[in-house]
């Protein structure tokens, strides 16, 4: 094994178990890569070389002592900065949390640590996960490794870019309306949003509590399954956590068989109005699934057309409530209003929230406060909740006819940084295909399905399954990945341009 | 409906405790009006008989045993405070002086 950073997490785990590699070597190789390319990519907000190497050394010692270790022990990982990590700065991409050091770990971080995985650092993101490009990060955008002038998707663009730029074999993302799947699509990587309740939300800085879900960001379907299995499962610290075993995702990824499976194409999200190259790759993926023995069926989900509107009421409403805790009293930024002697707590609060929140966060807090305010509640938040019911019913009806649904993950390939920054509605339209899954709580995965002809940039295929049947994502994703890579002769990432390394 | 004036944005920002400058108000008001116009289309769906959905999971009354368990120490809880004194959060005045 000569090239550590281009190796999958599954293969790294095997090499570590066989003692062909040490965790210190693997971790150091990724830290070196971060040092060499992250100046240009800016996937990380914080790198913890010392902590990661200490974990790696401890794992190497335990392995040398003959201990039986978890499958991913010693494989390093990057964690999105919206996830609390004890002792490591956690900002959620916001100035209001600059310098905050969580006094506790998110449950999923506790599991990564228990599995002996060195944490390389915290990845960049749109502020409080509001955005589709990472341009709303208070610390500057992340750049897409395929073209540094383009967006890496969002909100989890740091995690997708870290994996795409070989700065980490694995990363944690969170997905409220597509923040794992859309970044995966535009960076040629894999990302899963598990069933709502499948992964504990304890220790995630909440954006919209009824929509948020953490999941894996990787370069292969099997790697995503391995990480999904590790972080998933019941957690008594999260009252919405599903009290049932994690679906058999790893077995499904390895099996990767679609013979006889019914695959649904959603009339309303079948690529009309999407970029030509994205549509072309989608059609080819459908043909390939049919060749592999799947039955392609068209289904209609008429309420999906109102999904984006319902989402941009439900999310801001929940966010305005969740972000009320940033009040400058117990943690985070505190600034006084200018020119006021002995300001009141309320004045300090209002001045701090103006100084600490970026434009997109302010837009959504105000929108949500408005939607929940007396006199408007029924027309906005109440009506959006009814649309949500109709979308869940559309999914239920569709899954009576098919085993999985597929769509293009995002309407376009990666767009240029700055292109949509001052047009919030244009930015919101990126999420049109991914949002329905969050509203209904069903799981989804995005896998790379080729490059668009017009710009040579990656496109993604989204697979959706019924709630708690996450294994189907991996079953179909694994089959399609294998067939696509057989056609290409190698994984898609081998076609990515080489990043210049600086030292 | 589906229109949001600059004054309304200022009022809602006050409710949300965000002190916006005049320039911010000018910028946000136009954008928010456009967004409110778009999201207002949820009213195009006739849904009088449709129940609202607040949550994807049909969970009710999830409780935990009422037992003492480890929590943050006072020192940990105060470690990130903007100001603290005598083991407590120190906050600006909450009452007007007159």
Contacts between the chains, C-beta under 8 A, distances in Angstrom:
chain1	res1	chain2	res2	distance
A	100	B	80	5.5
A	101	B	79	7.1
A	101	B	80	6.5
A	103	B	72	5.4
A	103	B	76	3.9
A	103	B	77	7.2
A	103	B	79	6.2
A	103	B	80	7.5
A	104	B	72	7.0
A	196	B	56	4.4
A	196	B	57	6.3
A	197	B	56	7.5
A	197	B	57	5.3
A	210	B	54	6.4
A	210	B	55	4.9
A	210	B	56	6.6
A	236	B	64	5.9
A	239	B	59	7.3
A	239	B	62	4.1
A	240	B	55	7.5
A	240	B	57	6.0
A	240	B	59	6.3
A	240	B	62	7.5
A	242	B	57	7.2
A	303	B	45	7.3
A	306	B	41	6.3
A	306	B	42	5.9
A	306	B	44	7.3
A	306	B	45	5.9
A	309	B	38	6.2
A	309	B	39	4.6
A	309	B	40	7.6
A	309	B	41	4.8
A	309	B	42	5.0
A	310	B	39	7.9
A	310	B	42	5.4
A	312	B	35	6.7
A	312	B	38	7.3
A	312	B	39	5.0
A	313	B	39	5.1
A	313	B	42	6.5
A	320	B	16	6.3
A	324	B	16	8.0
A	324	B	17	7.9
A	327	B	17	7.4
A	328	B	82	6.3
A	329	B	82	7.5
A	329	B	89	6.0
A	329	B	91	5.1
A	330	B	77	8.0
A	330	B	80	7.6
A	330	B	81	5.8
A	330	B	89	5.5
A	331	B	80	3.8
A	331	B	81	6.2
A	331	B	82	7.6
A	332	B	80	7.3
A	332	B	82	7.4
A	333	B	82	7.5
A	334	B	82	3.6
A	334	B	83	7.3
A	336	B	92	7.8
A	337	B	19	6.7
A	342	B	92	7.8
A	342	B	93	6.6
A	342	B	97	7.8
A	343	B	92	6.0
A	344	B	92	6.0
A	344	B	93	5.6
A	344	B	94	6.7
A	344	B	95	7.8
A	344	B	96	7.0
A	345	B	91	5.5
A	345	B	92	4.4
A	345	B	93	6.7
A	345	B	94	4.8
A	346	B	17	6.9
A	346	B	94	7.8
A	347	B	19	7.7
A	347	B	92	7.6
A	348	B	92	4.8
A	349	B	17	4.8
A	350	B	14	7.7
A	350	B	17	4.7
A	350	B	18	6.1
A	350	B	19	3.9
A	351	B	19	5.2
A	353	B	16	7.6
A	353	B	17	5.7
A	353	B	18	4.6
A	353	B	19	7.3
A	354	B	18	5.4
A	354	B	19	4.4
A	354	B	20	6.3
A	354	B	21	7.5
A	354	B	24	7.7
A	357	B	18	6.9
A	359	B	24	7.9
A	359	B	27	7.6
A	359	B	28	7.4
A	362	B	13	7.7
A	362	B	18	5.8
A	362	B	20	7.3
A	362	B	24	7.4
A	362	B	28	6.5
A	363	B	28	6.1
A	363	B	31	6.3
A	363	B	32	6.4
A	363	B	35	7.3
A	365	B	16	5.1
A	365	B	18	6.6
A	366	B	9	6.3
A	366	B	12	5.1
A	366	B	13	5.6
A	366	B	16	5.9
A	366	B	18	7.1
A	366	B	28	6.7
A	366	B	32	6.3
A	367	B	32	6.2
A	367	B	35	6.2
A	367	B	36	7.2
A	367	B	39	7.8
A	369	B	12	5.0
A	369	B	15	5.4
A	369	B	16	4.4
A	370	B	4	6.9
A	370	B	8	7.4
A	370	B	12	4.8
A	370	B	32	7.7
A	370	B	36	7.2
A	371	B	39	7.7
A	373	B	12	6.7
A	373	B	15	6.8
A	379	B	1	6.3
A	379	B	40	7.7
A	379	B	43	6.1
A	380	B	39	6.9
A	380	B	40	7.6
A	380	B	42	7.2
A	382	B	52	6.0
A	383	B	42	4.4
A	383	B	43	5.6
A	383	B	45	7.5
A	383	B	47	6.9
A	384	B	39	7.5
A	384	B	42	5.0
A	385	B	52	3.5
A	385	B	53	5.5
A	385	B	54	6.1
A	386	B	42	7.8
A	386	B	45	7.1
A	386	B	47	4.0
A	386	B	50	4.4
A	386	B	51	7.4
A	386	B	52	5.4
A	386	B	53	7.5
A	387	B	42	5.1
A	387	B	45	5.9
A	387	B	47	7.1
A	388	B	52	7.5
A	388	B	53	4.2
A	389	B	47	7.8
A	389	B	50	5.2
A	389	B	51	5.8
A	389	B	52	6.6
A	389	B	53	4.2
A	390	B	45	6.8
A	390	B	47	6.8
A	390	B	50	6.2
A	392	B	53	6.1
A	392	B	56	7.4
A	424	B	31	5.5
A	424	B	34	7.7
A	424	B	35	6.2
A	425	B	34	6.0
A	425	B	35	6.4
A	425	B	38	6.0
A	428	B	35	7.9
A	439	B	56	7.7
A	440	B	56	6.1
A	441	B	56	2.5
A	441	B	57	6.4
A	467	B	56	7.2
